[in-house]
């Protein structure tokens, strides 16, 4: 895609305006949003992404339109896995419920900036060293295997205490208590940062750890930096609302990791095959973008349906064994919410 500068400026400006308006709404009335409010917000962001994709389809053609939709769906799906970690982070830092929206939106902005830098470096590297596609493909296949092994959310300790967060903790003196939504507070005459700033850094930098997987994945679907950046932006912009919409349903997505692993492995194989094809290997095919889009959608549908069926069967089995929906066992003992949700409490705290 040979885009004029004004298209980049207009697109980035539009994204900035949407994020700024979203931040204004959150700052004006901090609260824990209702399910209906979250559903409407997610629908708006999905609608914006679809309209943008249709614009790409109309002005750039079906190839680029299909690449945007494939990339956006992949990034949005992988972002659901991020939510498992965000739940753990919110619980680990005991973030007050009314301030979780602010934490998420600032963390998302930080993540978007870091991803943009990552994308710029990746695009430049790919343009100079096409052998990187072999490395990306192998890395995605390895990541798929690792995801199957570890399940959704990955290594809890690794993502909760990443290197950037540890550095911030060492450099900045931090208070032990929140001071509303303030990033700094004064204790005994000393100016300290609050846990609010630390948890924002945790959300933003942890997302970058996941981008190490997702950015190579989207480069396997499109080589256009404009489409890579906008697909990531639309996936991240709706992440805050998605957190509150599906946060209570994450424990039901028991097969999510398997579905995402299949998608990453498919894209990894696709990258290697297309690199071989580009280097003159006759038997290596180029996989059309519509085929990739179809595989991604079908895998997600099967994964979601299988997860809901498995969750319903597990609930029915628990009821037969004397554990009701409220967690009360036959002998009157209250079942742990952590046990019922696979290690993550429904209030957002991590299980011990």
N, C-alpha and C positions, 0 to 999 in steps of 0.2 A: 504494500500500500504506500503510495507516494502522496502523503497528506500535506497540505499547506500549513504553515505555522499557526494560522488563525483557528484551524480546527482543533489543534492541541490546546491552544489557549482557552477557547470556548468550552471544550470538554472539561479541562481541569478546573476552570472557573465555575462551571455548573456543579461539579462534584463538591467543590469548596463551599458553595452557597448552600447546598443541601445539608452538608455536615454542620455548617454554622447554624442553620435554622433548627436542626435537630438538637444541637447543643443548647440553643436558646430555650427551647421547650423544656429540656431537662433541668437547666439551671433555674428557670422560673418557678417550677413546681416539682422539687425532688420528692419522689415517692416510689413505691413498688407498683408498677402498672398492672392493670387488670388483664385477664385473659383476652377479653374483647378488644381492649386498646392495643394489646400486642398483636393480635390477629390483624387488625386494620393496618397497623404500621408495617407489618411484614408484607401484607398484600400490596401496599403502596410501593415499597421498595422492589418487590418482585415485578410489579407493573412497570416501574421505571426501567428496570433491566430489560424487560421484554420489549418495551417501546424503543429503547436504544438499539437492541438487537435487530428489530424490524427496520430501523433507520439504516443500520449497516447493511442489511439485506437489500434494501431498496437502492442505496447509493453506491454500494461497493460490490454487489452481486452475491449469489447464493454461496459461493465458496467461503468468502470472508464472513458472511452472516452465519453460516453453519459453524465456522471456527469459533466465533464469539459465543454462540449458545453452548457449544460443547465445552468450551473453557469455563464459562460462567457456571454451568451446572456442576462441573467437576469441582471447581473452587468452592461453590456453595455447599456441596456435599461434604467435602473435606473440612469445611469450617464447622460442621456439626460435631465432628470429632474434637475440635477445639473446645466446644462447650463443656465437654466432660472435664477438661483441665480447668476451665474458668470456674466451674462449680467448686473444684478442689481449692483453687486459689482464694475464692471468696470465703470459703469455710476456714481455710488455714489462717487468713488474716482477720477473720470475724468482722467482715464489712457489714455495717448496718444496712438493713434492707432498703431504706429510703435513699441511700447513696450509691447503690449498685449501678444505677443507670449512668451516673456521672463517671464512675470508675470505668465502665465499659466503653463509653463514647470517647473518653480521653485515651484509653488504651487502644481503641480501634484507630484513632488518628495517628498515634505513634506507630502502630503496626503498619498502617498504610504508607507512611513516610519511609519506614525501613524497607518495606517490600518494594517501593518504587526504586530505591537505591539498588536493591538486590536485582530487580528486573533490568535496570540500566546496565549493571555490570554483566549480568547473564547474557543480554542481547549482544553486547559488544564482544564478549568472549566467544559466543557461538558464531558470530560473523567472521571471526578470525581463525577459530579452531573448530572445524566441523567434526573432528573426532570426538568432541565432547558429547555428541549424541550417544555414542557407545557408552560413555561413562554415565550419562544421565539414565540411559535405559537400564544398565546394570544396577545403578543405585535405586531406581524405582522398584525393580524386582526384589532387591534385598529388603527395601522398606516394606514391601507387601508381605514378605515372609516374617519380618519383625513384627508387623502389625497383627498378623495372625497369631503369633506367639504371645504377644503382650496384651492384646485386646484393646478396646477403646480407651483413649487417654494416654497410652504409653506408660512410661516410667514416671510415677507420681513424684518421686523425690527429684528426678532430673529436671522436670519442667517447673516444679515449684521453687527450686533454688538454682536457677541458671547462673552462669558466670557474671552476666551484666548485673543481675540483682545482687549478687554477693559483693560486687565492687561498689555499688551504690550504698549498700549497708555499711561498708567500711569507711567510705569517704564522707557520708552525710550523717551527722548525729541525729538519731531518731528517737522520738518519744514513744512511750509504750501505750498511749491512749489516743483515740481520735478526738479532734476538736471540731465537731460538726463535719462540714465538707472541706474545711481549710486544709491546705497543703503544708502549712507551717503553724507552729504554736510557740508560746513562750512558757518555759518551765524554770522557776527559780532564777529568773532574769536572763536565761539563755534561750536563744532562738533555735528551735529544733524542727525538723520535718516530721510530719505525722505519718502514721501507717497508710494514710490515703495516698500519698505520693508513692510510697513503696509498692503498694498493690497495683497502681497504675503502670508503673515500670514493669512489674511482674506480668501483667496481662499483655502489654505491648511487646516485650521481648520474648515472652513465651510463644506468642503467635509467630514471631520470626523463626523460632525453632521448627514450627510446623511448615513454614514457607519453604524450608530446605527441601521438604518433600513435594509441596504443591507447585512451586515455581517450575521445577523440571517437568512436572506432570503437564502443566499447561503449555510449556514449550514443545511438548510432544504432540500437541493438538494444533498449535499455530505458531508460526515463527515471527508474527507481527508484534512488535513491542506495544503498539497502540492497543491492540486487542488484548494482549496479556495484561496490561495495566488496567484497562477499563473493566475487564472481567473480574480482576482481583478487587477493584474498587467497589463494584456493585455487590460482590459477595461479602465484603467486609462491612459496607455501610448498613446492611440489614442484620448484622450479627447481634447487635444489642437487643433488638426486638425479638429475634429468634431465640435468644437466651431465655427471655421471660415466657415465650410462647411454648417452647418444648422442654424447658428446664425440668419440669416435673415428669416429663415422659422419657427422659434419657435412659432410665433404668429399663424401659421396655424395649429399647432398640438393641436387643441382645445380639443380633447378627450384623450390626452396623460395621464393625471392624472387618468382618469377612467380606462384605460387599465392597468396602473401600479398598481392601487388599486386592480383590479381583480387578477393580478399575485401575489401580496403580500398576499391577502386573501386566494388564493388557496394554496400557500406554507405554510401559517399559519395553515390551516386546515390539510394539509398533515403532518406537524410536529406533531400535536396533535394526529392524527389517528395512525401514526407510533409509537409514544410513548405509546399509549394505547395498540397497538399490541405487542410491546416489553414487556409490563407488563402483558401480558396474556389475554387481552380482546379479545374474539373470534370474535366478529362482526366487529372489527376495522381492515380494510385492510391495506396492504402495497402498496403504489402506485408506480408502476414501473417508472424508470427514463425516459424511452421513452415516457410514458404517460405525465409526467411532461414537457418534452421538447416539445411535441406536443401542449400541452395547452399554453405554453409560446409563441411559434411561432404563433399559430393561433390568440391568443388575440392581439399580436402586429400587425399582418397583418390587422385584423379587425379594430383596433384602428386607424392605419395609414390611411386606406382607408376611414373610416368614417370621420376622421379629414379633409382630402383633399376635400371630397364631401361637408362637412359643410362649409369649408372656401370658396369654389367656389360659393356655394349658397349665402353666406353672401356678397361676392363681387358683385354678380349679383344683389342682393337686394339693395345694396348701390348705384349701378349705376342707377337702376330704380328710386331711390329716389333723384337722382341728384348729387351723389358724385362719381366722376370718379376715375380711378386708381391713378391719381396724387393727389387726395385729394381735388380737387376744386369742391365746391358745386355749385348748380345752381345759387345762388345769388352772386357768385364770391368770397366767403369766403373760405380761405384755411383750410381744415379740419386738425385737430391736428394729427400728426403722432402717438402720444400716444393713441388717441382714436381709430385709425385704427389698432393698434397693441396690443390692450388689456392691455395697461398700461406700455409697454416697448417700448421705441423708437427704431427705426431701427439702429440708430447710437450707441446703447448700453447704453443710459442713461435711468435712471428710471423716470417714470412719476411722477408728483407731485400729 
